């Protein structure tokens, strides 16, 4: 509050400065676009990491966000947010904090992309009355994290999660981060469409094995800026 009423040039740096009107408009437009397409928006918080920004992103519901660190997830849980997805692939070291968040929130989800992660969760008892809520991270071209969309190991992970009594397979999540380096709007659309095609192919293969994927999630800011045909 010490900066209220000051000019930008008078602020002590580094300082986080934004145009609230533009942020509100961007958040409202994205929420409206998803609503028109009958889609649910899960807001990414890693850039701003603020309560105020995430309230705008979630339309005031404080529900449905994805964080990039457990510290962020804990921060938002402390401030009354729920339905939080921890977007970094789960490793055994995370288990105690994931256990706590699963117990304190109505909905807390993790992402997996390895046999070690699946086996760790399968062997670990969740909090009383809860199951581990798990998404599978699939790589459809970003080449960063996730099981490659053509690799059969992803199908095996899906089957294991589906059969584990202490796990709820929430769905699949893909981040088309390779869209950020696309040199033109047409290239962004190309990344988006290729990612969608590959993801739907993977989802179709998994469902033929009798494995349900309630949520199919995909996104990046460039790819969400224009709707797909």
BELUR-V843561 format. One record per pair of residues at least 6 apart in sequence whose ideal C-beta (glycine too) atoms are under 7 Angstrom apart, sorted by sequence separation. I is the first residue (numbers start at 1). J is the second residue. D is the distance in whole Angstrom. If there is no record, write none. Layout:
# BELUR-V843561
i->(I/I)
j->(J/J)
d->(D/D)
This chain:
# BELUR-V843561
i->(34/58/67/102/112/126/139/147/161/182/207/34/55/58/77/101/139/147/162/206/3/76/90/137/138/139/161/8/45/67/137/138/139/140/179/182/31/139/147/203/30/43/54/65/73/121/136/138/158/98/179/73/121/178/179/203/43/43/176/65/70/138/176/67/199/62/136/62/63/64/65/66/67/68/69/176/199/45/62/63/67/68/90/43/46/66/84/90/136/174/42/43/44/45/46/54/89/90/110/112/136/196/41/42/49/82/86/89/195/40/42/70/77/82/83/84/85/86/87/89/92/102/103/109/110/111/112/113/82/86/89/95/102/108/109/112/174/46/91/107/109/111/45/54/70/74/77/90/103/134/31/51/73/77/89/92/99/102/27/95/23/27/102/172/192/24/113/191/196/23/113/134/142/144/113/132/134/138/140/142/188/131/132/133/134/135/141/142/188/193/131/132/134/135/136/137/138/140/142/192/131/133/135/141/189/122/135/118/126/180/182/125/172/179/115/118/122/171/176/180/42/118/171/174/177/179/122/169/170/171/172/173/174/175/176/179/112/122/170/171/172/175/121/171/176/89/154/158/149/162/85/141/149/155/159/155/159/141/149/158/141/155/140/89/141/140/140/109/138/111/138/42/37/30/33)
j->(40/64/73/108/118/132/145/153/167/188/213/41/62/65/84/108/146/154/169/213/11/84/98/145/146/147/169/17/54/76/146/147/148/149/188/191/41/149/157/213/41/54/65/76/84/132/147/149/169/110/191/86/134/191/192/216/57/58/191/81/86/154/192/84/216/80/154/81/82/83/84/85/86/87/88/195/218/65/82/83/87/88/110/64/67/87/105/111/157/195/64/65/66/67/68/76/111/112/132/134/158/218/64/65/72/105/109/112/218/64/66/94/101/106/107/108/109/110/111/113/116/126/127/133/134/135/136/137/107/111/114/120/127/133/134/137/199/72/117/133/135/137/72/81/97/101/104/117/130/161/59/79/101/105/117/120/127/130/56/124/53/57/132/203/223/56/145/223/228/56/146/167/175/177/147/166/168/172/174/176/222/166/167/168/169/170/176/177/223/228/167/168/170/171/172/173/174/176/178/228/168/170/172/178/226/160/173/157/166/220/222/166/213/220/157/160/164/213/218/222/85/161/214/217/220/222/166/213/214/215/216/217/218/219/220/223/157/167/215/216/217/220/167/217/223/137/202/206/198/211/135/191/199/205/209/206/211/194/202/211/195/209/195/145/198/198/199/170/199/173/202/217/227/224/227)
d->(7/6/5/5/6/5/7/6/5/4/7/4/6/6/7/5/4/4/5/6/6/6/7/6/5/6/4/6/5/7/4/6/5/5/5/5/6/6/7/6/6/6/6/7/5/5/7/5/7/6/4/5/7/6/6/6/4/6/6/6/6/6/6/6/7/6/7/5/5/5/6/4/6/6/7/4/6/5/7/5/6/6/5/7/7/5/6/6/6/6/5/5/5/5/4/7/6/5/7/6/6/7/7/6/6/5/7/6/6/7/5/6/6/5/4/6/4/5/6/5/7/6/3/4/6/5/6/4/6/7/7/7/5/7/7/7/5/7/7/7/6/5/6/7/5/7/6/4/7/6/5/5/6/6/7/5/6/5/4/6/7/5/7/6/4/6/6/7/6/6/5/6/6/6/5/6/7/6/5/6/5/5/5/5/6/5/7/5/6/6/6/7/6/6/5/6/5/7/5/6/5/5/6/5/7/7/5/5/6/7/7/7/5/5/7/5/5/5/7/6/6/6/5/7/6/4/7/7/6/3/6/4/5/7/5/5/7/7/6/6/7/6/6/6/5/6/7/5/5/4/7/7/7/6/6/6/6/6/5/5/6/7/5/5/7/4/5/6/7/6/6/6/7/7/7)
